[in-house]
């Protein structure tokens, strides 16, 4: 699940990476946080696609 704390930490690490760089531990943490974030986004997209119902255009008339 994507929480405000998760997003805040991802953004914090991204800012630090652009400015002063990250330690090896921080790079590993960032990679793990990205995995969690992307898995949550993929899950949301999958749920949305599974809820789509196609309707025959002929039957609507």
Secondary structure, DSSP 8 states (H G I E B T S, - for coil): ---HHHHHHHHHHHHHHHHT---HHHHHHHHHHHHHHHHHHHHHHHHHHHT-----HHHH-
